[in-house]
């Protein structure tokens, strides 16, 4: 994942363009991807796919001819989706086209202008404060032309057509946590799930933020109902604790599965209610779809000082954080895959577990207590109404222990699976 992030970091991405396509090609080296092109001008619900944006170079020269702001040094220096421009302007005019963060004077901000045509640059306040008066030459060699928006998917077929959606935005330029970390983790997760024989069908979606998920929903409106659970992947590489934002429903199985995993992970975490602001969960959870899609991150967007600045660089993402985030995602999928309803086939009093070698021959051993409790809880609540997740929540035991108990009881013919 770290190597993928490092390879993607220098590329200038946006909601359209060659940088986006090149990034998807790199991710395609991690896991095979199928791309879709949605042409400029296409109507997608209340939105229109914009013209495609590409950049060759962009710079600002001071009165002495020295380049003081240069897109080649960092793609954050150019206002994303900047219209082409070449000319000479005075310092005061130039400053009206410059974006800085005065309270973080050493950092370059990330700014966009997708739907209003303008040109602009981003720079540190330290650089702008040192600009001398005089005439500046400005050059933005970009293009805004009819083209297409690109998104990509990888689908792992399951034994059912019910789907789990893992979605990440891939439109940000040189920003590592938001959201190169999400792109790398999602591609790696897709590769790992591809080695399994899952119950659900898994759809991994790499799309530009907002307009990309809107395009996907518009193109897949009639089959979106297949998505039974989903997570939006973003900001998974920083050192902060895991944070989960619930789906619009608030009590969907995905909401409960994530909460259960975080509770038993032994790490700090927080859980927040849904708000119609944030990443693409707000599109999936719009009232016309109301899909059970939450967002599992580390520090949420806008809540760390480096967010949408040049401070979100390769040093900000941590290997151990990525590993832990990936582990949490895999554990959530393990709950979704393993959850089910069962019926106790020996419901009158406890069955004799010892003679079936399900209980230790020596009673009172503390290390066996969790496994024994799991067996008893599964037997007691397997009435065809309670799922294993229901039982895990009530018993306050890890789902994995309940799943192991159910498997043992199935093998001993004490349980039967209840069809959904």
C-alpha beads as a LAMMPS data file, in Angstrom:
LAMMPS data file: protein, C-alpha beads

420 atoms
419 bonds

1 atom types
1 bond types

-500.0 500.0 xlo xhi
-500.0 500.0 ylo yhi
-500.0 500.0 zlo zhi

Masses

1 110.0

Atoms # bond

1 1 1 0.000 0.000 0.000
2 1 1 2.813 2.427 0.825
3 1 1 4.477 1.719 -2.530
4 1 1 1.196 2.334 -4.361
5 1 1 0.702 5.642 -2.545
6 1 1 4.257 6.731 -3.409
7 1 1 3.704 5.915 -7.098
8 1 1 0.397 7.799 -7.213
9 1 1 1.564 10.833 -5.229
10 1 1 3.139 12.962 -8.034
11 1 1 0.195 12.630 -10.429
12 1 1 -2.169 15.554 -10.943
13 1 1 -5.633 14.053 -10.553
14 1 1 -8.985 15.717 -10.875
15 1 1 -12.596 14.698 -11.508
16 1 1 -11.679 14.101 -15.175
17 1 1 -8.556 13.892 -17.275
18 1 1 -5.444 11.895 -18.045
19 1 1 -4.127 12.079 -14.480
20 1 1 -7.237 10.265 -13.279
21 1 1 -6.914 7.622 -16.007
22 1 1 -3.215 7.093 -15.293
23 1 1 -3.978 6.651 -11.591
24 1 1 -6.613 4.030 -12.355
25 1 1 -4.114 2.221 -14.591
26 1 1 -1.660 2.065 -11.666
27 1 1 -4.378 0.686 -9.379
28 1 1 -5.113 -1.806 -12.135
29 1 1 -1.668 -3.239 -11.452
30 1 1 -2.826 -4.101 -7.935
31 1 1 -6.176 -5.576 -8.962
32 1 1 -7.782 -5.759 -12.455
33 1 1 -10.187 -2.884 -13.086
34 1 1 -12.940 -2.283 -15.613
35 1 1 -13.256 1.385 -16.583
36 1 1 -16.305 3.318 -17.726
37 1 1 -16.228 6.629 -19.595
38 1 1 -19.151 9.013 -19.174
39 1 1 -19.042 11.713 -21.872
40 1 1 -18.920 15.426 -21.130
41 1 1 -22.369 16.975 -21.217
42 1 1 -24.112 13.790 -20.098
43 1 1 -27.016 14.435 -17.733
44 1 1 -26.756 12.466 -14.489
45 1 1 -29.797 13.262 -12.360
46 1 1 -29.573 17.008 -11.581
47 1 1 -25.916 17.220 -12.644
48 1 1 -24.056 17.490 -15.941
49 1 1 -20.681 15.841 -16.534
50 1 1 -18.226 18.731 -17.016
51 1 1 -15.686 19.193 -19.753
52 1 1 -12.469 17.231 -19.345
53 1 1 -9.530 19.078 -17.777
54 1 1 -5.860 18.486 -18.515
55 1 1 -2.715 20.461 -17.676
56 1 1 0.673 20.650 -19.356
57 1 1 2.348 23.386 -17.312
58 1 1 1.542 26.413 -15.174
59 1 1 3.744 29.011 -13.532
60 1 1 4.037 32.563 -12.258
61 1 1 7.159 34.686 -12.906
62 1 1 8.013 37.714 -10.770
63 1 1 9.135 41.092 -12.236
64 1 1 12.736 39.804 -12.515
65 1 1 11.631 36.763 -14.527
66 1 1 12.131 34.240 -11.732
67 1 1 9.538 31.475 -11.447
68 1 1 8.016 31.904 -7.976
69 1 1 5.052 29.495 -8.243
70 1 1 5.424 26.371 -10.351
71 1 1 2.984 23.530 -11.047
72 1 1 5.967 21.249 -11.735
73 1 1 7.174 21.570 -8.144
74 1 1 3.775 20.562 -6.796
75 1 1 0.477 20.045 -8.575
76 1 1 -1.234 21.680 -5.586
77 1 1 0.164 25.014 -6.803
78 1 1 -2.467 25.226 -9.544
79 1 1 -6.114 25.793 -8.729
80 1 1 -7.628 22.464 -9.750
81 1 1 -9.664 22.872 -12.957
82 1 1 -7.985 26.192 -13.741
83 1 1 -8.952 27.623 -17.124
84 1 1 -6.126 28.399 -19.591
85 1 1 -4.580 31.848 -19.291
86 1 1 -1.475 33.706 -20.371
87 1 1 -0.765 37.345 -19.669
88 1 1 0.852 39.933 -17.454
89 1 1 -0.841 41.302 -14.347
90 1 1 0.084 43.574 -11.472
91 1 1 0.696 42.225 -7.982
92 1 1 -2.696 43.276 -6.613
93 1 1 -4.510 41.628 -9.501
94 1 1 -2.402 38.512 -9.092
95 1 1 -3.223 38.285 -5.395
96 1 1 -6.925 38.093 -6.243
97 1 1 -6.109 34.819 -8.018
98 1 1 -3.888 33.411 -5.258
99 1 1 -5.082 31.105 -2.479
100 1 1 -3.213 30.743 0.793
101 1 1 -3.796 29.642 4.398
102 1 1 -2.704 32.625 6.532
103 1 1 -3.052 30.646 9.781
104 1 1 -0.769 27.908 8.337
105 1 1 1.752 30.111 6.502
106 1 1 4.141 27.321 5.470
107 1 1 1.535 25.130 3.775
108 1 1 0.082 25.200 0.253
109 1 1 -3.714 24.706 0.168
110 1 1 -5.649 22.431 -2.182
111 1 1 -8.443 24.374 -3.898
112 1 1 -10.787 23.566 -6.792
113 1 1 -13.099 25.336 -9.221
114 1 1 -14.867 22.507 -11.018
115 1 1 -18.068 24.261 -12.006
116 1 1 -17.058 27.917 -12.384
117 1 1 -14.461 28.800 -15.005
118 1 1 -11.531 30.775 -13.580
119 1 1 -7.768 30.582 -13.264
120 1 1 -5.786 30.626 -10.054
121 1 1 -2.797 29.410 -8.096
122 1 1 -2.218 28.145 -4.567
123 1 1 0.875 29.030 -2.572
124 1 1 2.134 29.279 0.960
125 1 1 1.470 32.548 2.745
126 1 1 5.226 32.804 3.317
127 1 1 5.870 32.912 -0.436
128 1 1 3.041 35.355 -1.180
129 1 1 4.133 37.715 1.601
130 1 1 7.574 38.029 -0.010
131 1 1 6.310 38.885 -3.517
132 1 1 7.641 42.320 -4.590
133 1 1 5.452 44.894 -6.355
134 1 1 5.534 44.977 -10.130
135 1 1 4.303 43.108 -13.165
136 1 1 3.991 39.316 -13.127
137 1 1 3.795 36.931 -16.055
138 1 1 1.170 34.219 -15.598
139 1 1 0.994 31.080 -17.706
140 1 1 -1.634 28.325 -17.368
141 1 1 -1.299 25.810 -20.184
142 1 1 -4.453 23.799 -19.501
143 1 1 -7.406 22.648 -21.559
144 1 1 -11.130 22.378 -20.908
145 1 1 -12.574 20.338 -23.741
146 1 1 -15.285 17.795 -24.398
147 1 1 -14.051 14.415 -23.214
148 1 1 -15.221 12.089 -20.496
149 1 1 -15.308 11.292 -16.800
150 1 1 -13.705 7.966 -15.904
151 1 1 -14.536 5.599 -13.072
152 1 1 -13.368 2.030 -12.487
153 1 1 -14.711 -1.098 -10.812
154 1 1 -13.599 -4.518 -9.684
155 1 1 -16.298 -7.086 -8.922
156 1 1 -15.784 -10.314 -6.995
157 1 1 -18.753 -12.583 -7.637
158 1 1 -20.296 -14.292 -4.625
159 1 1 -22.775 -17.104 -4.201
160 1 1 -25.568 -14.484 -4.142
161 1 1 -26.193 -11.367 -6.197
162 1 1 -26.602 -9.268 -3.028
163 1 1 -23.704 -6.825 -2.968
164 1 1 -21.267 -5.199 -0.581
165 1 1 -19.982 -1.867 -1.935
166 1 1 -16.530 -0.497 -1.102
167 1 1 -16.200 2.970 -2.635
168 1 1 -13.361 5.502 -2.638
169 1 1 -12.866 8.849 -4.344
170 1 1 -9.827 9.121 -6.602
171 1 1 -9.903 12.741 -7.773
172 1 1 -7.494 14.397 -5.328
173 1 1 -3.975 15.276 -6.510
174 1 1 -0.912 15.029 -4.219
175 1 1 -2.783 14.364 -0.972
176 1 1 -1.753 11.117 0.696
177 1 1 -4.282 10.540 3.442
178 1 1 -7.155 12.114 1.537
179 1 1 -7.362 10.011 -0.469
180 1 1 -4.424 8.019 -1.770
181 1 1 -4.637 5.942 1.401
182 1 1 -8.231 5.038 0.547
183 1 1 -7.367 4.162 -3.041
184 1 1 -4.473 1.909 -2.005
185 1 1 -6.439 0.196 0.765
186 1 1 -9.491 -0.397 -1.445
187 1 1 -7.372 -1.934 -4.228
188 1 1 -5.553 -4.152 -1.718
189 1 1 -8.835 -5.195 -0.107
190 1 1 -10.213 -6.095 -3.547
191 1 1 -7.184 -8.272 -4.245
192 1 1 -7.549 -10.079 -0.900
193 1 1 -11.299 -10.661 -1.279
194 1 1 -10.596 -12.048 -4.742
195 1 1 -8.854 -15.023 -3.118
196 1 1 -12.010 -15.965 -1.200
197 1 1 -15.287 -17.621 -2.125
198 1 1 -17.605 -15.045 -0.591
199 1 1 -21.301 -15.251 0.075
200 1 1 -21.865 -11.669 -1.083
201 1 1 -20.822 -10.164 -4.379
202 1 1 -18.260 -7.431 -3.709
203 1 1 -18.139 -4.266 -5.795
204 1 1 -15.057 -2.052 -5.438
205 1 1 -15.631 1.366 -6.974
206 1 1 -12.958 3.967 -7.741
207 1 1 -14.673 7.195 -8.800
208 1 1 -14.142 10.962 -8.669
209 1 1 -15.749 12.513 -5.600
210 1 1 -19.428 13.504 -5.809
211 1 1 -19.862 13.601 -9.585
212 1 1 -18.305 10.134 -9.949
213 1 1 -20.636 8.378 -7.537
214 1 1 -23.553 10.309 -9.034
215 1 1 -22.541 9.017 -12.473
216 1 1 -22.322 5.458 -11.176
217 1 1 -25.730 5.668 -9.496
218 1 1 -27.283 7.190 -12.625
219 1 1 -25.817 4.400 -14.764
220 1 1 -26.814 1.661 -12.296
221 1 1 -30.085 2.976 -10.901
222 1 1 -32.075 -0.186 -11.592
223 1 1 -29.570 -2.493 -9.865
224 1 1 -28.468 -0.280 -6.976
225 1 1 -30.956 -2.104 -4.742
226 1 1 -28.603 -5.096 -4.776
227 1 1 -26.256 -3.187 -2.474
228 1 1 -27.116 -4.480 0.995
229 1 1 -24.068 -3.088 2.826
230 1 1 -21.438 -0.516 1.948
231 1 1 -18.506 1.532 3.186
232 1 1 -16.861 4.659 1.824
233 1 1 -13.085 4.399 2.253
234 1 1 -11.116 7.581 2.994
235 1 1 -8.479 8.983 5.342
236 1 1 -7.274 5.581 6.542
237 1 1 -3.530 6.245 6.868
238 1 1 -3.074 8.890 9.576
239 1 1 -2.221 8.183 13.203
240 1 1 -5.663 9.060 14.607
241 1 1 -8.185 6.561 16.006
242 1 1 -10.758 4.821 13.808
243 1 1 -13.960 6.802 13.249
244 1 1 -17.206 5.448 11.867
245 1 1 -19.990 7.538 10.398
246 1 1 -23.259 5.619 10.363
247 1 1 -25.449 5.211 7.318
248 1 1 -28.602 7.298 6.966
249 1 1 -30.568 4.386 8.425
250 1 1 -28.420 4.433 11.557
251 1 1 -29.153 0.858 12.629
252 1 1 -28.357 -1.078 9.463
253 1 1 -26.369 -4.288 9.701
254 1 1 -23.248 -2.490 8.432
255 1 1 -23.609 0.096 11.210
256 1 1 -23.854 -2.629 13.833
257 1 1 -21.052 -4.719 12.318
258 1 1 -18.580 -1.825 12.316
259 1 1 -19.566 -0.771 15.847
260 1 1 -19.076 -4.334 17.069
261 1 1 -15.636 -4.681 15.480
262 1 1 -14.419 -1.342 16.819
263 1 1 -15.693 -2.154 20.287
264 1 1 -13.695 -5.395 20.423
265 1 1 -10.560 -4.129 18.634
266 1 1 -8.932 -2.852 21.826
267 1 1 -8.175 0.573 20.305
268 1 1 -9.652 4.045 20.702
269 1 1 -12.514 4.788 18.315
270 1 1 -15.538 7.014 17.820
271 1 1 -18.912 6.520 16.164
272 1 1 -20.922 9.377 14.706
273 1 1 -24.424 9.711 13.362
274 1 1 -25.088 10.301 9.691
275 1 1 -25.010 13.838 8.306
276 1 1 -25.637 14.759 4.644
277 1 1 -22.147 16.262 4.433
278 1 1 -18.871 14.507 3.794
279 1 1 -17.805 11.995 1.180
280 1 1 -19.842 9.914 -1.272
281 1 1 -21.912 8.244 1.450
282 1 1 -24.190 11.251 1.092
283 1 1 -24.974 10.196 -2.497
284 1 1 -25.537 6.531 -1.656
285 1 1 -27.664 7.583 1.327
286 1 1 -29.711 10.149 -0.600
287 1 1 -33.439 9.504 0.007
288 1 1 -34.045 8.179 -3.509
289 1 1 -31.585 5.335 -2.845
290 1 1 -31.198 5.143 0.966
291 1 1 -28.510 2.480 0.705
292 1 1 -26.947 1.119 3.884
293 1 1 -23.581 2.787 3.315
294 1 1 -21.444 4.250 6.091
295 1 1 -17.921 5.662 6.110
296 1 1 -15.002 4.152 8.026
297 1 1 -12.020 6.473 8.379
298 1 1 -9.370 7.390 10.879
299 1 1 -9.348 11.151 11.591
300 1 1 -12.379 12.539 9.708
301 1 1 -12.017 15.017 6.872
302 1 1 -11.328 18.582 7.946
303 1 1 -10.340 17.568 11.483
304 1 1 -6.571 17.363 11.087
305 1 1 -4.438 20.454 10.302
306 1 1 -2.855 18.868 7.240
307 1 1 -6.229 18.230 5.554
308 1 1 -6.331 19.595 1.980
309 1 1 -2.842 21.066 2.275
310 1 1 0.695 20.195 1.211
311 1 1 1.150 18.839 4.739
312 1 1 -0.819 15.743 3.684
313 1 1 2.316 14.265 2.121
314 1 1 4.126 10.944 2.162
315 1 1 5.332 11.485 5.728
316 1 1 1.783 11.920 7.043
317 1 1 0.626 8.389 6.200
318 1 1 1.881 5.601 8.458
319 1 1 2.449 1.983 7.548
320 1 1 1.078 0.689 10.853
321 1 1 -2.050 2.821 10.504
322 1 1 -2.739 1.413 7.042
323 1 1 -2.268 -2.129 8.325
324 1 1 -4.647 -1.571 11.234
325 1 1 -7.227 0.075 8.959
326 1 1 -7.040 -2.852 6.530
327 1 1 -7.449 -5.276 9.432
328 1 1 -10.589 -3.476 10.639
329 1 1 -12.093 -3.583 7.150
330 1 1 -11.390 -7.300 6.836
331 1 1 -12.943 -7.930 10.250
332 1 1 -16.092 -6.036 9.242
333 1 1 -16.381 -8.115 6.076
334 1 1 -15.881 -11.240 8.196
335 1 1 -18.971 -10.260 10.214
336 1 1 -21.045 -9.592 7.101
337 1 1 -19.994 -12.900 5.574
338 1 1 -20.464 -14.941 8.724
339 1 1 -23.681 -13.486 10.041
340 1 1 -26.775 -15.698 9.848
341 1 1 -29.706 -17.221 11.722
342 1 1 -29.735 -20.697 13.189
343 1 1 -32.119 -23.066 14.949
344 1 1 -31.112 -25.110 17.999
345 1 1 -31.966 -28.757 17.264
346 1 1 -31.809 -29.713 20.954
347 1 1 -33.739 -26.851 22.559
348 1 1 -35.050 -28.623 25.682
349 1 1 -32.374 -27.918 28.297
350 1 1 -28.705 -27.770 27.420
351 1 1 -27.417 -30.605 25.250
352 1 1 -24.520 -32.583 26.710
353 1 1 -21.580 -30.770 25.144
354 1 1 -18.907 -32.788 26.928
355 1 1 -19.771 -36.061 25.240
356 1 1 -19.497 -34.283 21.899
357 1 1 -16.047 -32.978 22.883
358 1 1 -17.315 -29.395 22.721
359 1 1 -16.603 -28.774 26.414
360 1 1 -13.270 -29.311 28.106
361 1 1 -13.156 -32.421 30.291
362 1 1 -11.884 -30.298 33.195
363 1 1 -14.340 -27.647 34.314
364 1 1 -13.448 -24.253 35.729
365 1 1 -10.543 -23.393 33.430
366 1 1 -10.684 -19.646 32.880
367 1 1 -9.085 -19.697 29.426
368 1 1 -11.991 -21.793 28.120
369 1 1 -14.668 -19.540 29.543
370 1 1 -15.209 -17.381 26.433
371 1 1 -15.469 -20.378 24.131
372 1 1 -17.886 -22.126 26.487
373 1 1 -19.986 -19.000 26.890
374 1 1 -20.117 -18.613 23.120
375 1 1 -21.455 -22.155 22.745
376 1 1 -24.122 -21.573 25.381
377 1 1 -25.207 -18.217 23.990
378 1 1 -25.501 -19.576 20.452
379 1 1 -27.557 -22.523 21.661
380 1 1 -29.782 -20.337 23.800
381 1 1 -30.586 -17.684 21.199
382 1 1 -30.629 -19.808 18.043
383 1 1 -34.375 -19.729 17.650
384 1 1 -34.507 -18.694 13.998
385 1 1 -35.023 -15.054 14.917
386 1 1 -31.628 -13.949 16.260
387 1 1 -28.599 -13.545 14.028
388 1 1 -25.079 -14.265 15.236
389 1 1 -24.502 -10.507 15.354
390 1 1 -27.584 -10.149 17.563
391 1 1 -26.136 -12.800 19.868
392 1 1 -22.649 -11.234 19.875
393 1 1 -24.083 -7.852 20.852
394 1 1 -26.207 -9.302 23.639
395 1 1 -23.477 -11.619 24.948
396 1 1 -20.821 -8.880 24.637
397 1 1 -18.522 -11.427 23.026
398 1 1 -16.424 -11.046 19.851
399 1 1 -18.272 -12.106 16.721
400 1 1 -15.438 -14.443 15.798
401 1 1 -16.045 -16.467 18.986
402 1 1 -19.745 -16.808 18.168
403 1 1 -18.955 -17.785 14.582
404 1 1 -16.537 -20.495 15.805
405 1 1 -19.139 -21.766 18.262
406 1 1 -21.803 -21.937 15.558
407 1 1 -19.466 -23.853 13.256
408 1 1 -18.719 -26.368 16.022
409 1 1 -22.403 -26.796 16.814
410 1 1 -23.261 -27.242 13.133
411 1 1 -20.600 -29.925 12.822
412 1 1 -22.118 -31.684 15.855
413 1 1 -25.637 -31.583 14.356
414 1 1 -26.894 -29.378 17.190
415 1 1 -27.745 -26.463 14.870
416 1 1 -29.252 -25.975 11.485
417 1 1 -28.934 -22.911 9.321
418 1 1 -32.141 -20.942 8.838
419 1 1 -32.524 -19.756 5.214
420 1 1 -32.732 -15.987 4.810

Bonds

1 1 1 2
2 1 2 3
3 1 3 4
4 1 4 5
5 1 5 6
6 1 6 7
7 1 7 8
8 1 8 9
9 1 9 10
10 1 10 11
11 1 11 12
12 1 12 13
13 1 13 14
14 1 14 15
15 1 15 16
16 1 16 17
17 1 17 18
18 1 18 19
19 1 19 20
20 1 20 21
21 1 21 22
22 1 22 23
23 1 23 24
24 1 24 25
25 1 25 26
26 1 26 27
27 1 27 28
28 1 28 29
29 1 29 30
30 1 30 31
31 1 31 32
32 1 32 33
33 1 33 34
34 1 34 35
35 1 35 36
36 1 36 37
37 1 37 38
38 1 38 39
39 1 39 40
40 1 40 41
41 1 41 42
42 1 42 43
43 1 43 44
44 1 44 45
45 1 45 46
46 1 46 47
47 1 47 48
48 1 48 49
49 1 49 50
50 1 50 51
51 1 51 52
52 1 52 53
53 1 53 54
54 1 54 55
55 1 55 56
56 1 56 57
57 1 57 58
58 1 58 59
59 1 59 60
60 1 60 61
61 1 61 62
62 1 62 63
63 1 63 64
64 1 64 65
65 1 65 66
66 1 66 67
67 1 67 68
68 1 68 69
69 1 69 70
70 1 70 71
71 1 71 72
72 1 72 73
73 1 73 74
74 1 74 75
75 1 75 76
76 1 76 77
77 1 77 78
78 1 78 79
79 1 79 80
80 1 80 81
81 1 81 82
82 1 82 83
83 1 83 84
84 1 84 85
85 1 85 86
86 1 86 87
87 1 87 88
88 1 88 89
89 1 89 90
90 1 90 91
91 1 91 92
92 1 92 93
93 1 93 94
94 1 94 95
95 1 95 96
96 1 96 97
97 1 97 98
98 1 98 99
99 1 99 100
100 1 100 101
101 1 101 102
102 1 102 103
103 1 103 104
104 1 104 105
105 1 105 106
106 1 106 107
107 1 107 108
108 1 108 109
109 1 109 110
110 1 110 111
111 1 111 112
112 1 112 113
113 1 113 114
114 1 114 115
115 1 115 116
116 1 116 117
117 1 117 118
118 1 118 119
119 1 119 120
120 1 120 121
121 1 121 122
122 1 122 123
123 1 123 124
124 1 124 125
125 1 125 126
126 1 126 127
127 1 127 128
128 1 128 129
129 1 129 130
130 1 130 131
131 1 131 132
132 1 132 133
133 1 133 134
134 1 134 135
135 1 135 136
136 1 136 137
137 1 137 138
138 1 138 139
139 1 139 140
140 1 140 141
141 1 141 142
142 1 142 143
143 1 143 144
144 1 144 145
145 1 145 146
146 1 146 147
147 1 147 148
148 1 148 149
149 1 149 150
150 1 150 151
151 1 151 152
152 1 152 153
153 1 153 154
154 1 154 155
155 1 155 156
156 1 156 157
157 1 157 158
158 1 158 159
159 1 159 160
160 1 160 161
161 1 161 162
162 1 162 163
163 1 163 164
164 1 164 165
165 1 165 166
166 1 166 167
167 1 167 168
168 1 168 169
169 1 169 170
170 1 170 171
171 1 171 172
172 1 172 173
173 1 173 174
174 1 174 175
175 1 175 176
176 1 176 177
177 1 177 178
178 1 178 179
179 1 179 180
180 1 180 181
181 1 181 182
182 1 182 183
183 1 183 184
184 1 184 185
185 1 185 186
186 1 186 187
187 1 187 188
188 1 188 189
189 1 189 190
190 1 190 191
191 1 191 192
192 1 192 193
193 1 193 194
194 1 194 195
195 1 195 196
196 1 196 197
197 1 197 198
198 1 198 199
199 1 199 200
200 1 200 201
201 1 201 202
202 1 202 203
203 1 203 204
204 1 204 205
205 1 205 206
206 1 206 207
207 1 207 208
208 1 208 209
209 1 209 210
210 1 210 211
211 1 211 212
212 1 212 213
213 1 213 214
214 1 214 215
215 1 215 216
216 1 216 217
217 1 217 218
218 1 218 219
219 1 219 220
220 1 220 221
221 1 221 222
222 1 222 223
223 1 223 224
224 1 224 225
225 1 225 226
226 1 226 227
227 1 227 228
228 1 228 229
229 1 229 230
230 1 230 231
231 1 231 232
232 1 232 233
233 1 233 234
234 1 234 235
235 1 235 236
236 1 236 237
237 1 237 238
238 1 238 239
239 1 239 240
240 1 240 241
241 1 241 242
242 1 242 243
243 1 243 244
244 1 244 245
245 1 245 246
246 1 246 247
247 1 247 248
248 1 248 249
249 1 249 250
250 1 250 251
251 1 251 252
252 1 252 253
253 1 253 254
254 1 254 255
255 1 255 256
256 1 256 257
257 1 257 258
258 1 258 259
259 1 259 260
260 1 260 261
261 1 261 262
262 1 262 263
263 1 263 264
264 1 264 265
265 1 265 266
266 1 266 267
267 1 267 268
268 1 268 269
269 1 269 270
270 1 270 271
271 1 271 272
272 1 272 273
273 1 273 274
274 1 274 275
275 1 275 276
276 1 276 277
277 1 277 278
278 1 278 279
279 1 279 280
280 1 280 281
281 1 281 282
282 1 282 283
283 1 283 284
284 1 284 285
285 1 285 286
286 1 286 287
287 1 287 288
288 1 288 289
289 1 289 290
290 1 290 291
291 1 291 292
292 1 292 293
293 1 293 294
294 1 294 295
295 1 295 296
296 1 296 297
297 1 297 298
298 1 298 299
299 1 299 300
300 1 300 301
301 1 301 302
302 1 302 303
303 1 303 304
304 1 304 305
305 1 305 306
306 1 306 307
307 1 307 308
308 1 308 309
309 1 309 310
310 1 310 311
311 1 311 312
312 1 312 313
313 1 313 314
314 1 314 315
315 1 315 316
316 1 316 317
317 1 317 318
318 1 318 319
319 1 319 320
320 1 320 321
321 1 321 322
322 1 322 323
323 1 323 324
324 1 324 325
325 1 325 326
326 1 326 327
327 1 327 328
328 1 328 329
329 1 329 330
330 1 330 331
331 1 331 332
332 1 332 333
333 1 333 334
334 1 334 335
335 1 335 336
336 1 336 337
337 1 337 338
338 1 338 339
339 1 339 340
340 1 340 341
341 1 341 342
342 1 342 343
343 1 343 344
344 1 344 345
345 1 345 346
346 1 346 347
347 1 347 348
348 1 348 349
349 1 349 350
350 1 350 351
351 1 351 352
352 1 352 353
353 1 353 354
354 1 354 355
355 1 355 356
356 1 356 357
357 1 357 358
358 1 358 359
359 1 359 360
360 1 360 361
361 1 361 362
362 1 362 363
363 1 363 364
364 1 364 365
365 1 365 366
366 1 366 367
367 1 367 368
368 1 368 369
369 1 369 370
370 1 370 371
371 1 371 372
372 1 372 373
373 1 373 374
374 1 374 375
375 1 375 376
376 1 376 377
377 1 377 378
378 1 378 379
379 1 379 380
380 1 380 381
381 1 381 382
382 1 382 383
383 1 383 384
384 1 384 385
385 1 385 386
386 1 386 387
387 1 387 388
388 1 388 389
389 1 389 390
390 1 390 391
391 1 391 392
392 1 392 393
393 1 393 394
394 1 394 395
395 1 395 396
396 1 396 397
397 1 397 398
398 1 398 399
399 1 399 400
400 1 400 401
401 1 401 402
402 1 402 403
403 1 403 404
404 1 404 405
405 1 405 406
406 1 406 407
407 1 407 408
408 1 408 409
409 1 409 410
410 1 410 411
411 1 411 412
412 1 412 413
413 1 413 414
414 1 414 415
415 1 415 416
416 1 416 417
417 1 417 418
418 1 418 419
419 1 419 420
